[in-house]
Amino acid sequence: MRGGFLSAGKQVSAKVLGCETGSATNIKVGSSGTVNAYTVYPNVNLRIGFNAYLVPHQMYHTVFYLDGDEIIAGNMRFKSNNTDKYA
């Protein structure tokens, strides 16, 4: 998916999320959901439950999921940059 908005309850799987030019891409899954992609470009906004994370750099073979208030991607842990329960 290159730009736009995609929402799913449980899982989003894609070969590519975002694009080299940095077009805004928004992906949303439920709090027990996962997002996995072969390539994730910068400026992809992931929302898992009420937790959000803006991807700052290109990532490969990545699965994102929620652990408490942190979004996990491989061996990396990211604090949510938004816990707005009404988002």
N, C-alpha and C positions, 0 to 999 in steps of 0.2 A: 504494500500500500504506500503510495507516494503522495502525501498531502491529504487533508480531510479528517474525518472523524469516523471511528469504528468502535462499536460497543458490542460486547458479548457478555453473557452471564458467567460463563465458566472458563473459556479458553479462546485466545486469539493465536493462530499460527500463521506465519508468513515467511516467504523467502526473504523479502526486503520490507523494512519499515522506514519511512522517510525517504529522503533523496539527497544527493550530493549538494544541491543548491540550498538546502536547509528549509524547505517549505514546511510550514507547521503541520505536524501530524499528531493527532490525538487518539490514543487508544485507551479504552476503558473496559475493565472486567470487574466482577464481583470480588469481595474480600477473600474468597477461597479460590479465586481464579488464577490462571497463569497466562503469561504472554511469552511466546517463543518465536525466535526469528534467526535466520541464517546471518543477515546483516541488519544492523540498526544504526541509522545515521544520527548525527547530532540534531537537536531541536525536536526530537520525538518526545511528546508529553505522555507519560504512562500514568494511569490512575488505576490503582488496585484497591477496591473498596473506597474508603475515604482518603487514602494516601496517594500522593502524587509525586512524580519524579520527572524532571526534565533531563533527558540524556545529553551530557555535555560533549561526548566524543564518540567516534565510531566504535561499534562493538560487533563481535562475530560469535556465531553459535551460542546464543544467549537465551536463557530461560529466566524470566522475572517472576517472582512470587512474593507474597507478603509473609513476614515473620514478626508478629507483634506490630510495632509501628515502623518497622524497617522494610524496605524493598530489597530483596536479595537477587543478585545476578551473578551466578557462578560462585566464586569465592569472595565477592564484593558485597558490602552492606551499605545501603544508602538510607539516610534519614529522610523521611517524607518532607517535602517543602510545602505541604498543604494538608492540614487535617480538618478542613472545613466539613462538618458533618452534613451540610446542606448543599454541597457542591454537586 
